[in-house]
Structure formats: C-alpha cells, structure tokens
Amino acid sequence: AMKFSGYLKVRIGEAVGLQPTRWSLRHSLFRKGYQLLDPYVTVSVDQLRVGQTSTKQKTNKPTYNEEFSATVTDGHQIEISVFHDTPIGYDDFVANCTLHFQDLLRSAAPSDTFEGW
C-alpha cells in the first residue's frame, strides 16, 4: 500500500444530514422526539487525532470552516468523525468516513486539492 509522508492540510467545511443518536433521542422526549445535536468533528491520521473542531450547538447541519494541519510520516489513512457532545460521560458517535492516502495520491497531481468529502 502506498503511504504518504508530507504536509497535510484539512479544512472542515460543514456537515449535513446528521441523524440523532439514541442517547440524544432518549433525552429529548419533552421535545416530541425531534432532536438537534451538538456536533463536533475530529480528524485523525492512523488513529492519531490531529484536529478537532469547535462544538456547534443544536444543529444537524453545522458549519465549521475550520482548518487543521499536520506533518505526516508514512500515513495510511485519514478518518473524519462526527460526535455529539454530551453533558456527561462519553460523547456520542454520529458518523465517520475514512479516506486512504493511496486513493488520494493515485488520482492527484502534487498541487491538487480535494473537495467534497
């Protein structure tokens, strides 16, 4: 597998279509079951967290426009995850997506940027 070594810059724009989690639904009975999340996004390279956005309050389509940079050595993959910030205990997993450097590098010129994930 192709590995990536170099400078990584990731910009988190927005998330859309986020679904309520079981935890959030359980705590929203007084809101007739409609639940908005308090979502934040994490960016990891091979299990190592390189960035985390701020938490946006009560929205299932948060806009962040936050940027993270990391120097990567022999990187295999980037994982982008969304969590619901809960007041107590562990935060709730909402969604994630994994991108393999190999797939990004195969279709790219050195100056390319990738949009839309």
MODELLER restraints for C-alpha pairs under 7 A, 6 or more apart:
rsr = mdl.restraints
at = mdl.atoms
rsr.add(forms.Gaussian(group=physical.xy_distance, feature=features.Distance(at['CA:1:A'], at['CA:102:A']), mean=6.78, stdev=0.5))
rsr.add(forms.Gaussian(group=physical.xy_distance, feature=features.Distance(at['CA:2:A'], at['CA:102:A']), mean=5.06, stdev=0.5))
rsr.add(forms.Gaussian(group=physical.xy_distance, feature=features.Distance(at['CA:3:A'], at['CA:74:A']), mean=4.98, stdev=0.5))
rsr.add(forms.Gaussian(group=physical.xy_distance, feature=features.Distance(at['CA:3:A'], at['CA:75:A']), mean=5.25, stdev=0.5))
rsr.add(forms.Gaussian(group=physical.xy_distance, feature=features.Distance(at['CA:3:A'], at['CA:76:A']), mean=5.35, stdev=0.5))
rsr.add(forms.Gaussian(group=physical.xy_distance, feature=features.Distance(at['CA:3:A'], at['CA:101:A']), mean=6.54, stdev=0.5))
rsr.add(forms.Gaussian(group=physical.xy_distance, feature=features.Distance(at['CA:3:A'], at['CA:102:A']), mean=6.47, stdev=0.5))
rsr.add(forms.Gaussian(group=physical.xy_distance, feature=features.Distance(at['CA:4:A'], at['CA:72:A']), mean=6.98, stdev=0.5))
rsr.add(forms.Gaussian(group=physical.xy_distance, feature=features.Distance(at['CA:4:A'], at['CA:73:A']), mean=6.56, stdev=0.5))
rsr.add(forms.Gaussian(group=physical.xy_distance, feature=features.Distance(at['CA:4:A'], at['CA:74:A']), mean=5.09, stdev=0.5))
rsr.add(forms.Gaussian(group=physical.xy_distance, feature=features.Distance(at['CA:4:A'], at['CA:75:A']), mean=4.82, stdev=0.5))
rsr.add(forms.Gaussian(group=physical.xy_distance, feature=features.Distance(at['CA:4:A'], at['CA:76:A']), mean=6.70, stdev=0.5))
rsr.add(forms.Gaussian(group=physical.xy_distance, feature=features.Distance(at['CA:4:A'], at['CA:101:A']), mean=6.19, stdev=0.5))
rsr.add(forms.Gaussian(group=physical.xy_distance, feature=features.Distance(at['CA:5:A'], at['CA:72:A']), mean=5.10, stdev=0.5))
rsr.add(forms.Gaussian(group=physical.xy_distance, feature=features.Distance(at['CA:5:A'], at['CA:73:A']), mean=4.34, stdev=0.5))
rsr.add(forms.Gaussian(group=physical.xy_distance, feature=features.Distance(at['CA:5:A'], at['CA:74:A']), mean=5.10, stdev=0.5))
rsr.add(forms.Gaussian(group=physical.xy_distance, feature=features.Distance(at['CA:5:A'], at['CA:75:A']), mean=6.26, stdev=0.5))
rsr.add(forms.Gaussian(group=physical.xy_distance, feature=features.Distance(at['CA:6:A'], at['CA:71:A']), mean=5.72, stdev=0.5))
rsr.add(forms.Gaussian(group=physical.xy_distance, feature=features.Distance(at['CA:6:A'], at['CA:72:A']), mean=5.28, stdev=0.5))
rsr.add(forms.Gaussian(group=physical.xy_distance, feature=features.Distance(at['CA:6:A'], at['CA:73:A']), mean=6.57, stdev=0.5))
rsr.add(forms.Gaussian(group=physical.xy_distance, feature=features.Distance(at['CA:7:A'], at['CA:70:A']), mean=5.99, stdev=0.5))
rsr.add(forms.Gaussian(group=physical.xy_distance, feature=features.Distance(at['CA:7:A'], at['CA:71:A']), mean=4.65, stdev=0.5))
rsr.add(forms.Gaussian(group=physical.xy_distance, feature=features.Distance(at['CA:7:A'], at['CA:72:A']), mean=6.15, stdev=0.5))
rsr.add(forms.Gaussian(group=physical.xy_distance, feature=features.Distance(at['CA:8:A'], at['CA:69:A']), mean=5.50, stdev=0.5))
rsr.add(forms.Gaussian(group=physical.xy_distance, feature=features.Distance(at['CA:8:A'], at['CA:70:A']), mean=5.24, stdev=0.5))
rsr.add(forms.Gaussian(group=physical.xy_distance, feature=features.Distance(at['CA:8:A'], at['CA:71:A']), mean=6.09, stdev=0.5))
rsr.add(forms.Gaussian(group=physical.xy_distance, feature=features.Distance(at['CA:8:A'], at['CA:72:A']), mean=6.75, stdev=0.5))
rsr.add(forms.Gaussian(group=physical.xy_distance, feature=features.Distance(at['CA:9:A'], at['CA:68:A']), mean=5.69, stdev=0.5))
rsr.add(forms.Gaussian(group=physical.xy_distance, feature=features.Distance(at['CA:9:A'], at['CA:69:A']), mean=4.37, stdev=0.5))
rsr.add(forms.Gaussian(group=physical.xy_distance, feature=features.Distance(at['CA:9:A'], at['CA:70:A']), mean=6.62, stdev=0.5))
rsr.add(forms.Gaussian(group=physical.xy_distance, feature=features.Distance(at['CA:10:A'], at['CA:67:A']), mean=5.62, stdev=0.5))
rsr.add(forms.Gaussian(group=physical.xy_distance, feature=features.Distance(at['CA:10:A'], at['CA:68:A']), mean=5.23, stdev=0.5))
rsr.add(forms.Gaussian(group=physical.xy_distance, feature=features.Distance(at['CA:10:A'], at['CA:69:A']), mean=6.33, stdev=0.5))
rsr.add(forms.Gaussian(group=physical.xy_distance, feature=features.Distance(at['CA:11:A'], at['CA:65:A']), mean=6.48, stdev=0.5))
rsr.add(forms.Gaussian(group=physical.xy_distance, feature=features.Distance(at['CA:11:A'], at['CA:66:A']), mean=5.64, stdev=0.5))
rsr.add(forms.Gaussian(group=physical.xy_distance, feature=features.Distance(at['CA:11:A'], at['CA:67:A']), mean=4.20, stdev=0.5))
rsr.add(forms.Gaussian(group=physical.xy_distance, feature=features.Distance(at['CA:11:A'], at['CA:68:A']), mean=6.33, stdev=0.5))
rsr.add(forms.Gaussian(group=physical.xy_distance, feature=features.Distance(at['CA:12:A'], at['CA:64:A']), mean=6.22, stdev=0.5))
rsr.add(forms.Gaussian(group=physical.xy_distance, feature=features.Distance(at['CA:12:A'], at['CA:65:A']), mean=5.43, stdev=0.5))
rsr.add(forms.Gaussian(group=physical.xy_distance, feature=features.Distance(at['CA:12:A'], at['CA:66:A']), mean=5.37, stdev=0.5))
rsr.add(forms.Gaussian(group=physical.xy_distance, feature=features.Distance(at['CA:12:A'], at['CA:67:A']), mean=6.21, stdev=0.5))
rsr.add(forms.Gaussian(group=physical.xy_distance, feature=features.Distance(at['CA:13:A'], at['CA:63:A']), mean=6.00, stdev=0.5))
rsr.add(forms.Gaussian(group=physical.xy_distance, feature=features.Distance(at['CA:13:A'], at['CA:64:A']), mean=5.32, stdev=0.5))
rsr.add(forms.Gaussian(group=physical.xy_distance, feature=features.Distance(at['CA:13:A'], at['CA:65:A']), mean=4.31, stdev=0.5))
rsr.add(forms.Gaussian(group=physical.xy_distance, feature=features.Distance(at['CA:13:A'], at['CA:66:A']), mean=6.74, stdev=0.5))
rsr.add(forms.Gaussian(group=physical.xy_distance, feature=features.Distance(at['CA:14:A'], at['CA:61:A']), mean=6.90, stdev=0.5))
rsr.add(forms.Gaussian(group=physical.xy_distance, feature=features.Distance(at['CA:14:A'], at['CA:62:A']), mean=5.57, stdev=0.5))
rsr.add(forms.Gaussian(group=physical.xy_distance, feature=features.Distance(at['CA:14:A'], at['CA:63:A']), mean=4.21, stdev=0.5))
rsr.add(forms.Gaussian(group=physical.xy_distance, feature=features.Distance(at['CA:14:A'], at['CA:64:A']), mean=5.61, stdev=0.5))
rsr.add(forms.Gaussian(group=physical.xy_distance, feature=features.Distance(at['CA:14:A'], at['CA:65:A']), mean=6.90, stdev=0.5))
rsr.add(forms.Gaussian(group=physical.xy_distance, feature=features.Distance(at['CA:15:A'], at['CA:61:A']), mean=5.26, stdev=0.5))
rsr.add(forms.Gaussian(group=physical.xy_distance, feature=features.Distance(at['CA:15:A'], at['CA:62:A']), mean=5.54, stdev=0.5))
rsr.add(forms.Gaussian(group=physical.xy_distance, feature=features.Distance(at['CA:15:A'], at['CA:63:A']), mean=6.65, stdev=0.5))
rsr.add(forms.Gaussian(group=physical.xy_distance, feature=features.Distance(at['CA:16:A'], at['CA:60:A']), mean=6.52, stdev=0.5))
rsr.add(forms.Gaussian(group=physical.xy_distance, feature=features.Distance(at['CA:16:A'], at['CA:61:A']), mean=4.43, stdev=0.5))
rsr.add(forms.Gaussian(group=physical.xy_distance, feature=features.Distance(at['CA:17:A'], at['CA:60:A']), mean=6.30, stdev=0.5))
rsr.add(forms.Gaussian(group=physical.xy_distance, feature=features.Distance(at['CA:17:A'], at['CA:61:A']), mean=6.33, stdev=0.5))
rsr.add(forms.Gaussian(group=physical.xy_distance, feature=features.Distance(at['CA:18:A'], at['CA:60:A']), mean=5.02, stdev=0.5))
rsr.add(forms.Gaussian(group=physical.xy_distance, feature=features.Distance(at['CA:18:A'], at['CA:61:A']), mean=6.63, stdev=0.5))
rsr.add(forms.Gaussian(group=physical.xy_distance, feature=features.Distance(at['CA:20:A'], at['CA:35:A']), mean=6.03, stdev=0.5))
rsr.add(forms.Gaussian(group=physical.xy_distance, feature=features.Distance(at['CA:20:A'], at['CA:36:A']), mean=6.78, stdev=0.5))
rsr.add(forms.Gaussian(group=physical.xy_distance, feature=features.Distance(at['CA:20:A'], at['CA:37:A']), mean=6.51, stdev=0.5))
rsr.add(forms.Gaussian(group=physical.xy_distance, feature=features.Distance(at['CA:21:A'], at['CA:94:A']), mean=6.55, stdev=0.5))
rsr.add(forms.Gaussian(group=physical.xy_distance, feature=features.Distance(at['CA:24:A'], at['CA:35:A']), mean=6.51, stdev=0.5))
rsr.add(forms.Gaussian(group=physical.xy_distance, feature=features.Distance(at['CA:25:A'], at['CA:33:A']), mean=6.09, stdev=0.5))
rsr.add(forms.Gaussian(group=physical.xy_distance, feature=features.Distance(at['CA:25:A'], at['CA:35:A']), mean=6.08, stdev=0.5))
rsr.add(forms.Gaussian(group=physical.xy_distance, feature=features.Distance(at['CA:28:A'], at['CA:34:A']), mean=6.96, stdev=0.5))
rsr.add(forms.Gaussian(group=physical.xy_distance, feature=features.Distance(at['CA:28:A'], at['CA:35:A']), mean=6.18, stdev=0.5))
rsr.add(forms.Gaussian(group=physical.xy_distance, feature=features.Distance(at['CA:36:A'], at['CA:58:A']), mean=4.74, stdev=0.5))
rsr.add(forms.Gaussian(group=physical.xy_distance, feature=features.Distance(at['CA:36:A'], at['CA:59:A']), mean=5.08, stdev=0.5))
rsr.add(forms.Gaussian(group=physical.xy_distance, feature=features.Distance(at['CA:36:A'], at['CA:60:A']), mean=5.77, stdev=0.5))
rsr.add(forms.Gaussian(group=physical.xy_distance, feature=features.Distance(at['CA:37:A'], at['CA:57:A']), mean=6.95, stdev=0.5))
rsr.add(forms.Gaussian(group=physical.xy_distance, feature=features.Distance(at['CA:37:A'], at['CA:58:A']), mean=5.02, stdev=0.5))
rsr.add(forms.Gaussian(group=physical.xy_distance, feature=features.Distance(at['CA:37:A'], at['CA:59:A']), mean=5.38, stdev=0.5))
rsr.add(forms.Gaussian(group=physical.xy_distance, feature=features.Distance(at['CA:37:A'], at['CA:60:A']), mean=5.78, stdev=0.5))
rsr.add(forms.Gaussian(group=physical.xy_distance, feature=features.Distance(at['CA:37:A'], at['CA:84:A']), mean=5.85, stdev=0.5))
rsr.add(forms.Gaussian(group=physical.xy_distance, feature=features.Distance(at['CA:38:A'], at['CA:55:A']), mean=6.17, stdev=0.5))
rsr.add(forms.Gaussian(group=physical.xy_distance, feature=features.Distance(at['CA:38:A'], at['CA:56:A']), mean=5.41, stdev=0.5))
rsr.add(forms.Gaussian(group=physical.xy_distance, feature=features.Distance(at['CA:38:A'], at['CA:57:A']), mean=4.53, stdev=0.5))
rsr.add(forms.Gaussian(group=physical.xy_distance, feature=features.Distance(at['CA:38:A'], at['CA:58:A']), mean=5.07, stdev=0.5))
rsr.add(forms.Gaussian(group=physical.xy_distance, feature=features.Distance(at['CA:38:A'], at['CA:59:A']), mean=6.35, stdev=0.5))
rsr.add(forms.Gaussian(group=physical.xy_distance, feature=features.Distance(at['CA:38:A'], at['CA:84:A']), mean=5.20, stdev=0.5))
rsr.add(forms.Gaussian(group=physical.xy_distance, feature=features.Distance(at['CA:38:A'], at['CA:85:A']), mean=5.41, stdev=0.5))
rsr.add(forms.Gaussian(group=physical.xy_distance, feature=features.Distance(at['CA:39:A'], at['CA:55:A']), mean=5.50, stdev=0.5))
rsr.add(forms.Gaussian(group=physical.xy_distance, feature=features.Distance(at['CA:39:A'], at['CA:56:A']), mean=5.61, stdev=0.5))
rsr.add(forms.Gaussian(group=physical.xy_distance, feature=features.Distance(at['CA:39:A'], at['CA:82:A']), mean=6.47, stdev=0.5))
rsr.add(forms.Gaussian(group=physical.xy_distance, feature=features.Distance(at['CA:39:A'], at['CA:83:A']), mean=5.49, stdev=0.5))
rsr.add(forms.Gaussian(group=physical.xy_distance, feature=features.Distance(at['CA:39:A'], at['CA:84:A']), mean=4.53, stdev=0.5))
rsr.add(forms.Gaussian(group=physical.xy_distance, feature=features.Distance(at['CA:39:A'], at['CA:85:A']), mean=6.05, stdev=0.5))
rsr.add(forms.Gaussian(group=physical.xy_distance, feature=features.Distance(at['CA:40:A'], at['CA:53:A']), mean=5.62, stdev=0.5))
rsr.add(forms.Gaussian(group=physical.xy_distance, feature=features.Distance(at['CA:40:A'], at['CA:54:A']), mean=5.93, stdev=0.5))
rsr.add(forms.Gaussian(group=physical.xy_distance, feature=features.Distance(at['CA:40:A'], at['CA:55:A']), mean=4.60, stdev=0.5))
rsr.add(forms.Gaussian(group=physical.xy_distance, feature=features.Distance(at['CA:40:A'], at['CA:56:A']), mean=6.55, stdev=0.5))
rsr.add(forms.Gaussian(group=physical.xy_distance, feature=features.Distance(at['CA:40:A'], at['CA:82:A']), mean=5.70, stdev=0.5))
rsr.add(forms.Gaussian(group=physical.xy_distance, feature=features.Distance(at['CA:40:A'], at['CA:83:A']), mean=5.51, stdev=0.5))
rsr.add(forms.Gaussian(group=physical.xy_distance, feature=features.Distance(at['CA:40:A'], at['CA:84:A']), mean=6.57, stdev=0.5))
rsr.add(forms.Gaussian(group=physical.xy_distance, feature=features.Distance(at['CA:41:A'], at['CA:52:A']), mean=5.69, stdev=0.5))
rsr.add(forms.Gaussian(group=physical.xy_distance, feature=features.Distance(at['CA:41:A'], at['CA:53:A']), mean=5.36, stdev=0.5))
rsr.add(forms.Gaussian(group=physical.xy_distance, feature=features.Distance(at['CA:41:A'], at['CA:80:A']), mean=6.87, stdev=0.5))
rsr.add(forms.Gaussian(group=physical.xy_distance, feature=features.Distance(at['CA:41:A'], at['CA:81:A']), mean=5.52, stdev=0.5))
rsr.add(forms.Gaussian(group=physical.xy_distance, feature=features.Distance(at['CA:41:A'], at['CA:82:A']), mean=4.49, stdev=0.5))
rsr.add(forms.Gaussian(group=physical.xy_distance, feature=features.Distance(at['CA:41:A'], at['CA:83:A']), mean=6.34, stdev=0.5))
rsr.add(forms.Gaussian(group=physical.xy_distance, feature=features.Distance(at['CA:42:A'], at['CA:51:A']), mean=5.73, stdev=0.5))
rsr.add(forms.Gaussian(group=physical.xy_distance, feature=features.Distance(at['CA:42:A'], at['CA:52:A']), mean=4.34, stdev=0.5))
rsr.add(forms.Gaussian(group=physical.xy_distance, feature=features.Distance(at['CA:42:A'], at['CA:53:A']), mean=6.51, stdev=0.5))
rsr.add(forms.Gaussian(group=physical.xy_distance, feature=features.Distance(at['CA:42:A'], at['CA:80:A']), mean=5.73, stdev=0.5))
rsr.add(forms.Gaussian(group=physical.xy_distance, feature=features.Distance(at['CA:42:A'], at['CA:81:A']), mean=5.24, stdev=0.5))
rsr.add(forms.Gaussian(group=physical.xy_distance, feature=features.Distance(at['CA:42:A'], at['CA:82:A']), mean=6.47, stdev=0.5))
rsr.add(forms.Gaussian(group=physical.xy_distance, feature=features.Distance(at['CA:43:A'], at['CA:49:A']), mean=5.86, stdev=0.5))
rsr.add(forms.Gaussian(group=physical.xy_distance, feature=features.Distance(at['CA:43:A'], at['CA:50:A']), mean=5.75, stdev=0.5))
rsr.add(forms.Gaussian(group=physical.xy_distance, feature=features.Distance(at['CA:43:A'], at['CA:51:A']), mean=5.03, stdev=0.5))
rsr.add(forms.Gaussian(group=physical.xy_distance, feature=features.Distance(at['CA:43:A'], at['CA:52:A']), mean=6.21, stdev=0.5))
rsr.add(forms.Gaussian(group=physical.xy_distance, feature=features.Distance(at['CA:43:A'], at['CA:79:A']), mean=5.83, stdev=0.5))
rsr.add(forms.Gaussian(group=physical.xy_distance, feature=features.Distance(at['CA:43:A'], at['CA:80:A']), mean=4.73, stdev=0.5))
rsr.add(forms.Gaussian(group=physical.xy_distance, feature=features.Distance(at['CA:43:A'], at['CA:81:A']), mean=6.67, stdev=0.5))
rsr.add(forms.Gaussian(group=physical.xy_distance, feature=features.Distance(at['CA:44:A'], at['CA:50:A']), mean=5.32, stdev=0.5))
rsr.add(forms.Gaussian(group=physical.xy_distance, feature=features.Distance(at['CA:44:A'], at['CA:51:A']), mean=6.93, stdev=0.5))
rsr.add(forms.Gaussian(group=physical.xy_distance, feature=features.Distance(at['CA:44:A'], at['CA:78:A']), mean=5.64, stdev=0.5))
rsr.add(forms.Gaussian(group=physical.xy_distance, feature=features.Distance(at['CA:44:A'], at['CA:79:A']), mean=5.09, stdev=0.5))
rsr.add(forms.Gaussian(group=physical.xy_distance, feature=features.Distance(at['CA:44:A'], at['CA:80:A']), mean=6.51, stdev=0.5))
rsr.add(forms.Gaussian(group=physical.xy_distance, feature=features.Distance(at['CA:45:A'], at['CA:75:A']), mean=6.74, stdev=0.5))
rsr.add(forms.Gaussian(group=physical.xy_distance, feature=features.Distance(at['CA:45:A'], at['CA:77:A']), mean=5.79, stdev=0.5))
rsr.add(forms.Gaussian(group=physical.xy_distance, feature=features.Distance(at['CA:45:A'], at['CA:78:A']), mean=4.59, stdev=0.5))
rsr.add(forms.Gaussian(group=physical.xy_distance, feature=features.Distance(at['CA:45:A'], at['CA:79:A']), mean=6.30, stdev=0.5))
rsr.add(forms.Gaussian(group=physical.xy_distance, feature=features.Distance(at['CA:46:A'], at['CA:75:A']), mean=6.59, stdev=0.5))
rsr.add(forms.Gaussian(group=physical.xy_distance, feature=features.Distance(at['CA:46:A'], at['CA:76:A']), mean=6.30, stdev=0.5))
rsr.add(forms.Gaussian(group=physical.xy_distance, feature=features.Distance(at['CA:46:A'], at['CA:77:A']), mean=5.65, stdev=0.5))
rsr.add(forms.Gaussian(group=physical.xy_distance, feature=features.Distance(at['CA:46:A'], at['CA:78:A']), mean=6.50, stdev=0.5))
rsr.add(forms.Gaussian(group=physical.xy_distance, feature=features.Distance(at['CA:50:A'], at['CA:70:A']), mean=6.42, stdev=0.5))
rsr.add(forms.Gaussian(group=physical.xy_distance, feature=features.Distance(at['CA:51:A'], at['CA:68:A']), mean=5.76, stdev=0.5))
rsr.add(forms.Gaussian(group=physical.xy_distance, feature=features.Distance(at['CA:53:A'], at['CA:66:A']), mean=6.55, stdev=0.5))
rsr.add(forms.Gaussian(group=physical.xy_distance, feature=features.Distance(at['CA:56:A'], at['CA:62:A']), mean=6.26, stdev=0.5))
rsr.add(forms.Gaussian(group=physical.xy_distance, feature=features.Distance(at['CA:76:A'], at['CA:100:A']), mean=6.05, stdev=0.5))
rsr.add(forms.Gaussian(group=physical.xy_distance, feature=features.Distance(at['CA:76:A'], at['CA:101:A']), mean=5.73, stdev=0.5))
rsr.add(forms.Gaussian(group=physical.xy_distance, feature=features.Distance(at['CA:77:A'], at['CA:98:A']), mean=6.72, stdev=0.5))
rsr.add(forms.Gaussian(group=physical.xy_distance, feature=features.Distance(at['CA:77:A'], at['CA:99:A']), mean=5.56, stdev=0.5))
rsr.add(forms.Gaussian(group=physical.xy_distance, feature=features.Distance(at['CA:77:A'], at['CA:100:A']), mean=4.30, stdev=0.5))
rsr.add(forms.Gaussian(group=physical.xy_distance, feature=features.Distance(at['CA:77:A'], at['CA:101:A']), mean=5.42, stdev=0.5))
rsr.add(forms.Gaussian(group=physical.xy_distance, feature=features.Distance(at['CA:78:A'], at['CA:98:A']), mean=5.73, stdev=0.5))
rsr.add(forms.Gaussian(group=physical.xy_distance, feature=features.Distance(at['CA:78:A'], at['CA:99:A']), mean=5.14, stdev=0.5))
rsr.add(forms.Gaussian(group=physical.xy_distance, feature=features.Distance(at['CA:78:A'], at['CA:100:A']), mean=6.36, stdev=0.5))
rsr.add(forms.Gaussian(group=physical.xy_distance, feature=features.Distance(at['CA:79:A'], at['CA:97:A']), mean=5.81, stdev=0.5))
rsr.add(forms.Gaussian(group=physical.xy_distance, feature=features.Distance(at['CA:79:A'], at['CA:98:A']), mean=4.44, stdev=0.5))
rsr.add(forms.Gaussian(group=physical.xy_distance, feature=features.Distance(at['CA:79:A'], at['CA:99:A']), mean=6.34, stdev=0.5))
rsr.add(forms.Gaussian(group=physical.xy_distance, feature=features.Distance(at['CA:80:A'], at['CA:96:A']), mean=5.51, stdev=0.5))
rsr.add(forms.Gaussian(group=physical.xy_distance, feature=features.Distance(at['CA:80:A'], at['CA:97:A']), mean=5.36, stdev=0.5))
rsr.add(forms.Gaussian(group=physical.xy_distance, feature=features.Distance(at['CA:80:A'], at['CA:98:A']), mean=6.40, stdev=0.5))
rsr.add(forms.Gaussian(group=physical.xy_distance, feature=features.Distance(at['CA:81:A'], at['CA:95:A']), mean=5.75, stdev=0.5))
rsr.add(forms.Gaussian(group=physical.xy_distance, feature=features.Distance(at['CA:81:A'], at['CA:96:A']), mean=4.07, stdev=0.5))
rsr.add(forms.Gaussian(group=physical.xy_distance, feature=features.Distance(at['CA:81:A'], at['CA:97:A']), mean=6.47, stdev=0.5))
rsr.add(forms.Gaussian(group=physical.xy_distance, feature=features.Distance(at['CA:82:A'], at['CA:93:A']), mean=6.44, stdev=0.5))
rsr.add(forms.Gaussian(group=physical.xy_distance, feature=features.Distance(at['CA:82:A'], at['CA:94:A']), mean=5.35, stdev=0.5))
rsr.add(forms.Gaussian(group=physical.xy_distance, feature=features.Distance(at['CA:82:A'], at['CA:95:A']), mean=5.21, stdev=0.5))
rsr.add(forms.Gaussian(group=physical.xy_distance, feature=features.Distance(at['CA:82:A'], at['CA:96:A']), mean=6.08, stdev=0.5))
rsr.add(forms.Gaussian(group=physical.xy_distance, feature=features.Distance(at['CA:83:A'], at['CA:91:A']), mean=6.27, stdev=0.5))
rsr.add(forms.Gaussian(group=physical.xy_distance, feature=features.Distance(at['CA:83:A'], at['CA:92:A']), mean=5.35, stdev=0.5))
rsr.add(forms.Gaussian(group=physical.xy_distance, feature=features.Distance(at['CA:83:A'], at['CA:93:A']), mean=4.62, stdev=0.5))
rsr.add(forms.Gaussian(group=physical.xy_distance, feature=features.Distance(at['CA:83:A'], at['CA:94:A']), mean=5.16, stdev=0.5))
rsr.add(forms.Gaussian(group=physical.xy_distance, feature=features.Distance(at['CA:84:A'], at['CA:91:A']), mean=5.76, stdev=0.5))
rsr.add(forms.Gaussian(group=physical.xy_distance, feature=features.Distance(at['CA:84:A'], at['CA:92:A']), mean=4.87, stdev=0.5))
rsr.add(forms.Gaussian(group=physical.xy_distance, feature=features.Distance(at['CA:84:A'], at['CA:93:A']), mean=6.43, stdev=0.5))
rsr.add(forms.Gaussian(group=physical.xy_distance, feature=features.Distance(at['CA:84:A'], at['CA:94:A']), mean=6.52, stdev=0.5))
rsr.add(forms.Gaussian(group=physical.xy_distance, feature=features.Distance(at['CA:85:A'], at['CA:91:A']), mean=5.12, stdev=0.5))
rsr.add(forms.Gaussian(group=physical.xy_distance, feature=features.Distance(at['CA:85:A'], at['CA:92:A']), mean=6.65, stdev=0.5))
rsr.add(forms.Gaussian(group=physical.xy_distance, feature=features.Distance(at['CA:86:A'], at['CA:92:A']), mean=6.76, stdev=0.5))
